[in-house]
């Protein structure tokens, strides 16, 4: 039956939903209150999809059969409230894409406050390297609706945010992963942590006994949230501690995964990611792959070839025995904690930018234990100097990546790690965290070339 599908928002998810609705013969209209990006507009024009930009014209929206909204539009927006009051279903693009998933396809859906992208990319890589037909998307890369519109795959590995989960109704992955829950986006949830937790647990809402729920027992909100709900799926918990009754845990220098009675051990020193938090991410990815039938031999092969997304504890070079790591994505103190904890060598720490009210107490012990020199890289370094000025650790101020690396190079010794893990936003000196990380990588590579020329 031909339906009128109205899409609110013309970003990646909105255009993907529009293309999917068009592919199924529906009457499609896209509305965005802001100007559309040139490439999005070109796609809509190319496919003959009607749209408006710069405003929402209610008369063009209220005759919808279904409204698919951008995850950036909150449920409490007046327009959404009005449409809902009129009895028009308002769903997320993830829900819409799921409704047209190819018959027999399996889906792994991953959410959590931190670590989603790394774990999603690793899970996808494990399936891809095993040779199966798999698509990657959701909150990373192409929207689910866009993937489904473009063609058929046997497996879908999807990163999902709480905003995307909020608009789901029938959505049911074969494997649902919940990595952790820490306070985030609380303005969207009336500043109630319980509302945010409930949003994350929507990933479990429709699970059946045939499905798997993979979750961290190290996250107290996840554990308490699970205790308050009846999740019908197989419960597969993991921890970065030693708890041998769980499917995933750490035993000394080994990461252990047990699935369907088979115990698999992985030497932590040979794994592609560093840091305690990443051991949890690896367990989640490995258990996910096992749950959809990937063999342990294929998984081990995939682990050997995985490279993480840029700017996340990314090794960008080794010069004169000093390793340089780009962790520009670490824009808060929580992320820096994981970086400092994960590096097992003396650290020259490059930190700074626009402070977001950081409290450095949680990393103070690690800084005193591991950091030999602090190199500030920002226009206002007063908060960092206040926090660490009395530690006795040498502290230098710089105003560019090149200057920061030169200072780090001067003080680093063979065996040390120069770690860019800023704890701050990037907008004082850079366009964004990617620009900061790209400049860091380029400066390290330039230094490496310079060193080779001297030899």
C-alpha positions in Angstrom: 0.0 0.0 0.0 1.3 3.4 -0.9 1.9 5.6 2.2 2.9 9.2 2.7 6.1 9.2 4.5 7.3 12.5 5.9 10.9 12.8 6.9 11.9 15.5 9.5 15.6 16.4 9.1 17.8 16.2 6.1 21.0 14.8 7.5 22.4 11.3 6.9 19.5 9.5 8.6 16.8 11.7 7.0 18.1 11.3 3.4 18.6 7.5 4.0 15.0 7.2 5.2 13.8 9.2 2.2 15.7 6.9 -0.2 14.3 3.8 1.5 10.7 5.1 1.4 11.1 5.9 -2.3 12.5 2.5 -3.1 9.3 1.0 -1.7 7.1 3.2 -3.8 5.8 5.6 -1.1 5.0 9.2 -1.4 7.9 10.9 0.2 8.4 14.5 1.6 11.4 15.7 3.5 11.3 18.8 5.7 14.3 20.5 7.4 14.0 23.6 9.5 17.6 24.5 8.5 19.3 24.8 5.1 20.3 21.5 3.6 23.9 20.6 2.9 24.7 20.8 -0.8 25.4 17.1 -1.2 22.1 16.1 0.6 20.1 18.5 -1.6 21.8 17.1 -4.7 20.8 13.5 -3.7 17.2 14.5 -3.2 17.0 16.3 -6.5 18.7 13.4 -8.3 16.0 11.0 -7.0 13.1 13.4 -7.5 12.2 13.5 -3.8 10.1 16.5 -2.7 11.6 18.6 0.1 11.6 21.9 1.8 14.4 23.6 3.8 14.6 26.5 6.2 11.1 25.8 7.8 8.6 23.2 8.5 5.2 23.8 6.7 2.7 22.0 8.9 0.1 21.6 6.2 2.7 19.5 4.3 3.4 17.3 7.4 0.0 16.6 9.1 -1.2 14.4 6.3 1.6 11.8 6.8 0.9 8.1 7.3 4.2 7.9 9.2 6.8 10.5 10.3 10.4 9.5 10.5 12.3 12.1 12.6 16.0 12.9 12.9 17.6 11.8 16.2 18.5 15.4 16.8 14.8 16.4 17.2 13.6 15.7 20.8 10.3 14.2 21.5 9.3 17.3 23.5 9.6 19.5 20.4 6.3 21.3 19.8 6.0 19.9 16.3 6.5 16.3 17.5 4.0 16.8 20.3 1.4 18.1 17.8 2.0 15.2 15.3 1.8 12.6 18.1 -1.4 14.2 19.5 -3.0 13.9 16.0 -2.3 10.1 16.2 0.4 10.2 13.5 3.2 7.6 14.3 6.6 9.3 14.8 9.5 6.9 14.6 13.3 7.0 14.3 15.2 6.2 11.1 16.6 3.1 12.9 13.1 1.8 13.3 12.2 2.6 9.7 15.3 0.9 8.4 14.7 -2.2 10.5 11.2 -2.6 9.1 12.7 -3.2 5.7 15.7 -5.4 6.7 16.2 -8.2 4.2 14.5 -11.5 5.3 16.9 -13.7 7.2 19.5 -11.0 7.8 21.1 -10.9 11.2 21.8 -7.7 13.1 24.2 -6.8 15.8 23.3 -3.5 17.5 25.6 -1.7 19.9 25.1 1.1 22.3 26.6 2.7 25.4 27.8 6.0 26.5 31.5 5.4 25.7 33.3 3.0 23.3 30.5 2.5 20.8 32.4 3.3 17.7 35.5 1.3 18.6 33.5 -1.8 19.4 31.2 -1.4 16.4 34.2 -1.1 14.1 35.9 -4.1 15.6 32.8 -6.2 15.4 32.3 -5.3 11.8 35.9 -6.1 11.1 35.7 -9.5 12.7 32.7 -10.4 10.4 34.2 -8.7 7.3 37.5 -10.5 7.6 35.7 -13.8 8.1 34.3 -13.3 4.5 30.6 -12.8 5.2 28.3 -10.3 3.6 28.2 -7.5 6.2 27.2 -3.9 6.3 28.4 -1.2 8.8 26.3 1.8 9.7 23.9 3.5 12.1 25.6 6.2 14.2 28.9 5.5 12.4 28.9 6.0 8.7 25.8 5.3 6.6 22.4 5.3 8.1 20.6 1.9 8.5 17.9 3.0 6.2 20.5 4.1 3.6 22.2 0.7 3.9 19.0 -1.2 3.4 18.0 1.1 0.5 21.3 0.5 -1.2 21.2 -3.3 -1.2 21.0 -6.6 0.7 23.5 -8.0 3.2 23.4 -11.1 5.4 24.6 -9.2 8.5 24.3 -5.6 9.7 26.5 -4.2 12.4 24.9 -1.0 13.7 26.0 1.6 16.3 23.0 3.2 17.9 22.7 6.3 20.1 20.1 6.8 22.8 18.4 9.4 20.6 18.0 6.8 17.9 16.6 4.2 20.3 14.0 6.7 21.6 12.0 6.4 18.4 12.0 2.6 18.1 8.8 0.4 18.3 9.4 -3.0 16.7 13.2 -2.8 16.5 14.8 -6.2 17.6 18.4 -7.0 16.9 19.6 -10.6 17.1 22.5 -9.5 19.3 22.2 -6.4 21.5 25.3 -4.9 23.1 25.2 -2.4 26.0 28.8 -1.4 26.9 28.2 1.1 29.7 26.1 4.0 30.9 27.5 7.2 32.4 25.8 10.6 32.7 25.5 12.2 29.3 22.9 14.2 27.3 20.9 14.6 30.5 19.4 17.8 29.2 17.5 15.6 26.7 16.2 13.4 29.5 14.9 16.1 31.9 18.2 15.8 33.9 17.0 12.4 35.2 19.6 9.7 34.9 16.9 7.1 35.2 15.4 8.4 31.9 18.7 8.1 30.2 19.1 4.5 31.5 15.6 3.7 30.3 16.5 5.0 26.8 19.6 2.8 26.6 17.6 -0.2 27.7 15.2 0.2 24.8 17.7 -1.9 22.8 16.5 -4.9 24.9 12.7 -4.1 24.7 11.8 -6.7 22.0 14.5 -9.3 22.5 13.4 -12.9 22.6 14.9 -16.1 24.0 16.5 -16.7 20.6 18.5 -13.4 20.9 21.6 -12.5 22.9 22.2 -9.5 25.2 25.9 -8.7 25.8 26.5 -6.2 28.6 29.2 -4.9 31.0 28.9 -5.9 34.7 31.4 -3.2 35.5 28.8 -0.5 34.8 26.6 -0.1 37.9 23.7 1.6 35.9 23.7 -1.3 33.5 23.6 -3.9 36.3 20.9 -2.1 38.2 18.9 -1.4 35.0 19.0 -5.0 34.0 17.9 -6.1 37.5 14.8 -3.8 37.1 13.8 -5.4 33.7 12.9 -8.7 32.4 15.1 -9.3 29.4 14.2 -12.5 27.6 17.5 -12.9 25.7 20.5 -15.0 26.7 22.4 -12.8 29.1 26.1 -12.7 28.3 28.0 -10.5 30.8 31.6 -9.4 30.6 34.0 -7.7 33.1 37.6 -6.4 33.1 38.1 -8.2 36.5 38.5 -11.9 37.2 35.0 -13.4 37.4 35.2 -16.9 35.9 31.5 -17.5 36.0 31.0 -14.8 33.3 31.4 -15.3 29.5 34.1 -12.6 29.4 36.7 -11.7 32.0 40.4 -11.0 32.6 42.7 -13.6 34.1 46.2 -12.1 34.7 47.7 -11.4 31.3 44.9 -13.1 29.3 41.5 -12.1 28.1 39.1 -15.1 28.4 35.9 -15.6 26.5 33.7 -18.6 27.1 30.8 -19.3 24.7 28.6 -22.4 24.6 31.0 -24.3 26.8 34.2 -23.5 24.8 36.9 -21.5 26.5 39.1 -19.2 24.4 42.1 -17.3 25.7 43.8 -14.3 24.2 47.1 -12.9 25.2 46.4 -9.2 26.1 49.9 -8.2 24.8 48.9 -9.4 21.3 45.5 -7.6 21.2 45.1 -4.6 18.8 43.9 -2.2 21.4 45.3 -0.9 24.7 43.7 0.0 28.0 41.4 -1.8 30.4 38.3 -0.3 28.9 39.2 -1.6 25.5 39.5 -5.1 26.9 35.8 -4.9 27.6 35.2 -3.6 24.1 37.1 -6.5 22.6 35.2 -9.0 24.7 31.9 -7.5 23.6 33.0 -7.7 19.9 34.3 -11.3 20.2 31.2 -12.6 22.0 29.0 -10.8 19.4 30.9 -12.5 16.5 30.6 -15.9 18.2 26.9 -15.3 18.8 26.2 -14.9 15.0 28.3 -18.0 14.1 31.8 -16.7 13.3 34.4 -19.3 14.2 37.1 -18.6 16.8 39.8 -19.1 14.2 38.3 -16.4 12.0 37.9 -14.1 15.0 41.6 -14.5 16.0 42.6 -13.8 12.4 40.5 -10.7 12.4 42.0 -9.4 15.7 45.4 -9.6 14.2 44.5 -7.2 11.4 42.2 -4.6 13.1 43.1 -0.9 13.2 41.0 1.4 15.3 39.4 4.6 14.0 41.7 7.6 14.0 42.1 9.8 17.1 41.3 7.0 19.5 44.6 5.8 21.1 46.0 5.7 17.6 49.7 4.8 17.2 51.0 7.3 14.7 54.7 6.6 14.8 57.9 5.7 16.7 60.9 8.0 16.5 64.2 7.3 18.3 62.5 4.7 20.5 59.7 7.0 21.5 56.1 6.0 20.6 53.6 8.8 19.6 49.9 8.2 20.3 47.0 10.3 19.0 44.1 10.3 21.4 42.6 13.6 20.3 39.1 12.2 20.7 39.7 12.3 24.5 37.9 15.6 25.1 37.0 14.8 28.8 38.8 13.6 31.9 37.1 10.2 31.8 38.6 9.4 28.4 42.0 10.6 29.6 41.8 8.3 32.6 41.5 5.3 30.2 44.4 6.5 28.1 46.7 7.0 31.0 45.7 3.7 32.5 46.2 1.9 29.2 49.7 3.1 28.5 52.3 1.0 30.3 55.4 3.2 29.7 56.5 6.6 31.1 54.3 9.3 29.5 55.0 12.8 28.1 51.4 14.1 28.2 50.2 16.7 25.7 47.0 18.2 27.2 44.9 21.3 26.9 42.4 23.3 24.8 39.1 24.8 25.9 38.5 23.6 29.5 34.9 22.3 30.1 35.0 22.7 33.8 37.2 19.6 34.2 37.9 18.1 37.6 41.3 16.4 37.4 41.2 14.6 40.7 40.2 11.3 39.1 43.5 11.2 37.0 45.8 12.8 39.6 47.1 9.4 40.9 47.8 8.2 37.4 49.5 11.4 36.4 51.8 11.3 39.4 52.6 7.7 38.7 53.1 7.7 35.0 53.6 11.2 33.6 57.2 12.6 33.4 56.4 15.8 31.7 53.2 17.8 30.9 53.1 19.8 27.7 50.1 22.2 27.6 48.7 23.0 24.1 46.1 25.7 24.4 45.5 29.4 24.7 44.5 29.2 28.3 46.3 26.7 30.4 45.5 28.1 33.8 43.2 25.2 34.8 45.9 22.6 34.0 48.5 24.6 35.8 46.3 24.9 38.9 45.6 21.2 38.9 49.2 20.0 38.4 51.4 22.9 39.3 52.3 21.5 42.7 53.0 17.9 41.6 56.7 18.6 40.8 56.1 17.4 37.2 57.8 19.7 34.7 55.1 21.7 32.8 55.5 23.6 29.5 53.1 25.8 27.5 52.8 25.7 23.7 50.5 27.2 21.2 50.7 24.7 18.3 51.1 21.0 17.5 54.5 21.6 16.0 55.7 23.4 19.1 54.2 20.8 21.4 55.9 17.9 19.6 59.2 19.7 19.6 59.0 20.2 23.3 57.9 16.6 23.8 60.8 15.4 21.7 63.2 17.3 23.7 62.2 15.6 27.0 61.2 12.1 25.9 63.6 9.2 26.3 63.7 5.9 24.4 60.9 3.7 25.7 58.6 6.7 26.6 55.3 7.5 25.0 54.2 10.9 23.9 50.5 10.9 24.4 48.1 13.5 23.0 45.1 13.1 25.2 43.8 16.6 25.6 40.9 16.4 28.1 39.6 19.5 26.5 37.7 20.8 23.5 39.8 21.8 20.5 38.2 25.0 19.2 40.8 27.4 20.5 43.5 26.3 18.1 41.7 23.8 15.8 38.5 23.3 13.8 37.6 20.2 15.8 39.2 17.2 17.5 39.8 15.5 14.1 41.8 18.5 12.9 43.8 18.5 16.1 44.6 14.8 15.7 45.4 15.1 12.0 47.8 17.9 12.7 49.4 15.8 15.4 49.8 12.8 13.1 51.2 15.0 10.3 53.7 16.6 12.6 54.9 13.3 13.9 55.3 12.0 10.3 57.2 15.2 9.4 59.5 14.7 12.3 60.1 11.1 11.3 61.0 12.1 7.7 63.3 14.8 9.1 65.1 12.2 11.2 65.5 9.9 8.2 67.1 12.7 6.2 69.6 13.3 8.9 70.7 9.6 8.9 
